[in-house]
Amino acid sequence: MKKLLVTLIAGAFASAAAAQGAATPAPTDPQMTTKQKQEALRSSTVGGSDRRPGEAKAQEANVKASKATEKMATDEKNKAIKDINTKMVNPNNSGGVEATAKAQKEATAASKAQAKQKVDLNTPEAQKAMQKAATP
């Protein structure tokens, strides 16, 4: 059993090493320019990648399309964020954030205006209720 386990582990290491393949060394020719070195590295890395045939062209087209779109100005971004915030705080409130804050303050003031009920726990009725609630 131990031999089988050792064989399986050795096989896993061997397959992992074979899957990695031989690494292409970086071009070290002093006569090569920087662009030539980049091209040599690019060809070795792209050739061994797992890209599908048309994927690189599609990615290039997507990059060009994204660079062609205009970016929003700061004022436009701020306006868009404010519009979203007025809708997200309370979508049913057409007044926006200010109206929601006002309603919250009114509700807080109304709850503070109500008298608090004081419960006397020393009465026999309260003792019986607590005892009843405590027993399973």
Summary of the structure (lengths in Angstrom):
residues: 136
radius of gyration: 36.1
end to end distance: 57.1
largest distance: 101.5
contacts: 216
relative contact order: 0.03
helix: 67%
strand: 0%
